[in-house]
């Protein structure tokens, strides 16, 4: 009887995490973003990292051979801190983003470590209060890029870290009718926690 109970318990704990790795989930976390390749007329400037956040929903599907596909729909805040001409300004742009995460990992009983590659597309839906003088229609609101990262599934929880690079430029526009902003590419690290139902 004891032996049977032990076997049943082991089977239960083996099957439970496997079931938890499929299905819908919710996700949230912090984003540490900055920008590069920027030219601003009449400014001697630099961009520093800015902390933002992201949140959304996901669906995870196991494909076999350690592979899994996890599309997500996220609200994400990007930007940086602009310093120049004795001024400091927080630069924020809010996006809806669709990353498609292709994961490869190893199931180790109660947890699963994995690596992932994440191509993504997105669309800017709003800019922060600091950029109200920006000619919004001239900004490239569509974004696309690639992310590389790793993570760990533990029961129904998933912890991931991912570094993302935008491949398209922010665009060229006038800011407050005076300064011309050229170029700009978002990049940064995202740390996330998800719960898969």
ABEGO torsion letter per residue (X at the ends): XAAAAAAAAAAAAAAAAAAAABEBBBBBEBBBBBBBGBBBBGBBBBBBBBBBBBBEBBBBBBAEGGBBBBBBBBBBBBEBBBBEGGBBBBBBBBBBBBBBBBBBBBBBGABBBBBBBBBBBBBBABBBAAAAABBAAABBABBBBBBBBBBBBBEABBBBBBBBBBABBAEBBBBGGABBBBEEBBBEBBBBBBBBX
